[in-house]
Amino acid sequence: MANKMIFLNLPVNDLDASKAFYQALGWSINPDFTDENAACVVVDDNICLMLLTKEFYTTFAERPVADTAKFSAAAYALALPDREAVDELTDAAIKAGGTEETSKQDRRAQEAEVGMYGRTFLDLDGHQWEPFYMPYPQQ
């Protein structure tokens, strides 16, 4: 069986600004799948983001494009190897122009009880990212 990959297709207002934002997080752009309508952001070997101009995104969906600056459409949770990686990614996102959401402290307290650590940030278009660390039991 071949390895599985995930491609998240995200509509964006400004393709160049979004590319710069995600590059500031340490992720790279794959030029083979990038043009004036879309950019392929490589998160790791199995995860890629396809940043699509809103006009181009409409060719993939019949429903209207969600205004993620006003409404939550999805939350992209990303497991990371430790708490420091969570902080580094979130801090990089904030430095690159993203915003951190901190209003869910009750949920964070519940997660901490089981050893989880996470933060939440929004990209330039309001797409919600939730990097987190969760220790796995020793086998």
Backbone torsions as a table, in degrees:
resi	resn	phi	psi	omega
1	MET	NA	135.4	179.7
2	ALA	-74.2	153.7	175.2
3	ASN	-61.1	147.4	176.5
4	LYS	-92.6	149.4	175.9
5	MET	-130.4	155.5	173.6
6	ILE	-121.4	135.0	175.5
7	PHE	-120.6	115.7	175.3
8	LEU	-94.0	122.8	177.8
9	ASN	-94.5	113.4	-176.3
10	LEU	-116.7	121.7	174.7
11	PRO	-73.6	137.8	-178.3
12	VAL	-132.6	151.9	179.0
13	ASN	-78.1	-41.2	-175.1
14	ASP	-132.2	103.1	-174.2
15	LEU	-59.8	-45.3	-178.2
16	ASP	-64.3	-42.0	178.9
17	ALA	-65.0	-39.6	179.2
18	SER	-67.4	-39.5	176.1
19	LYS	-60.1	-45.7	-179.9
20	ALA	-62.7	-40.5	178.9
21	PHE	-58.3	-51.8	-176.1
22	TYR	-70.9	-31.1	174.0
23	GLN	-65.6	-33.2	178.1
24	ALA	-66.9	-18.4	175.9
25	LEU	-83.2	-4.2	-179.6
26	GLY	96.0	6.5	179.0
27	TRP	-92.8	154.4	-174.1
28	SER	-109.1	162.8	177.2
29	ILE	-102.8	129.9	174.8
30	ASN	-90.3	107.3	-175.6
31	PRO	-65.9	-20.7	179.7
32	ASP	-66.1	-22.8	-177.9
33	PHE	-123.2	33.9	-177.4
34	THR	-130.4	132.8	174.4
35	ASP	-149.4	-159.6	-177.9
36	GLU	-73.4	-12.2	-179.5
37	ASN	-102.6	-24.0	-171.9
38	ALA	-153.3	157.4	174.6
39	ALA	-140.6	137.2	177.2
40	CYS	-97.7	114.8	178.3
41	VAL	-99.8	122.7	-179.0
42	VAL	-92.9	112.9	177.4
43	VAL	-83.9	-47.4	172.3
44	ASP	-159.1	-169.0	-174.9
45	ASP	-62.0	-21.4	-175.5
46	ASN	-119.9	0.4	-177.8
47	ILE	-131.2	125.8	175.7
48	CYS	-133.1	147.9	171.7
49	LEU	-105.8	135.2	170.7
50	MET	-106.1	105.2	176.5
51	LEU	-83.4	120.4	-175.8
52	LEU	-120.2	133.4	172.4
53	THR	-56.9	149.9	-177.4
54	LYS	-59.2	-38.3	178.7
55	GLU	-61.3	-45.1	179.5
56	PHE	-68.6	-37.1	179.7
57	TYR	-58.0	-35.8	-178.3
58	THR	-63.9	-16.0	177.2
59	THR	-78.4	-8.6	179.8
60	PHE	-103.5	-13.8	-174.5
61	ALA	-140.2	140.9	177.5
62	GLU	-84.7	-23.8	-179.3
63	ARG	-81.9	159.2	178.8
64	PRO	-62.6	151.0	176.9
65	VAL	-73.1	130.4	179.6
66	ALA	-67.9	143.2	173.9
67	ASP	-88.8	89.2	-174.7
68	THR	-72.8	-7.6	172.8
69	ALA	-74.6	-23.1	-178.6
70	LYS	-109.9	-29.9	-174.4
71	PHE	-128.5	143.7	174.5
72	SER	-80.3	125.4	180.0
73	ALA	-105.8	-30.8	-179.9
74	ALA	-167.2	161.2	174.5
75	ALA	-126.3	122.7	-176.6
76	TYR	-98.7	101.8	179.9
77	ALA	-85.8	133.6	-177.4
78	LEU	-128.5	111.7	179.1
79	ALA	-72.7	131.6	-179.9
80	LEU	-123.3	161.9	-170.7
81	PRO	-72.0	-20.3	-179.3
82	ASP	-163.3	172.0	-178.8
83	ARG	-61.9	-37.0	-178.7
84	GLU	-62.1	-38.6	179.3
85	ALA	-65.6	-36.5	176.5
86	VAL	-61.8	-48.0	-179.7
87	ASP	-65.1	-42.7	-179.4
88	GLU	-61.3	-45.4	-178.7
89	LEU	-66.5	-45.5	-179.2
90	THR	-65.4	-43.6	179.0
91	ASP	-62.8	-38.8	177.2
92	ALA	-64.3	-39.7	179.3
93	ALA	-63.7	-43.1	179.7
94	ILE	-65.1	-44.2	179.3
95	LYS	-61.9	-31.3	-178.5
96	ALA	-85.1	1.8	176.5
97	GLY	112.3	-1.3	176.7
98	GLY	-77.4	174.0	178.8
99	THR	-125.5	146.3	178.7
100	GLU	-97.0	137.0	173.0
101	GLU	-99.6	127.4	-176.7
102	THR	-125.5	8.5	-172.6
103	SER	-79.2	-6.3	-175.8
104	LYS	-98.8	47.0	-175.3
105	GLN	-64.6	-32.3	178.0
106	ASP	-60.9	-44.5	179.0
107	ARG	-65.0	-40.3	179.8
108	ARG	-62.7	-37.5	178.5
109	ALA	-65.2	-40.1	177.7
110	GLN	-64.4	-42.3	178.9
111	GLU	-63.4	-40.3	-179.0
112	ALA	-61.8	-31.4	179.5
113	GLU	-61.3	-27.4	179.3
114	VAL	-105.1	13.0	175.4
115	GLY	90.0	5.1	179.1
116	MET	-81.3	154.3	174.5
117	TYR	-141.6	128.8	179.7
118	GLY	-153.0	165.0	175.3
119	ARG	-140.0	166.7	-179.1
120	THR	-130.4	132.8	172.7
121	PHE	-135.9	156.4	176.6
122	LEU	-111.0	137.6	176.6
123	ASP	-78.1	-170.7	-175.7
124	LEU	-63.3	-23.8	-178.8
125	ASP	-103.3	4.3	178.9
126	GLY	88.6	9.0	175.1
127	HIS	-68.8	131.0	-172.5
128	GLN	-93.1	122.4	178.2
129	TRP	-113.2	139.2	179.8
130	GLU	-130.4	80.2	174.6
131	PRO	-67.9	139.8	-178.4
132	PHE	-148.8	159.5	173.7
133	TYR	-124.1	136.2	176.1
134	MET	-140.2	116.9	178.6
135	PRO	-67.5	136.6	178.8
136	TYR	-96.1	141.4	178.8
137	PRO	-59.4	144.3	177.0
138	GLN	-68.9	138.4	179.9
139	GLN	-86.4	NA	NA
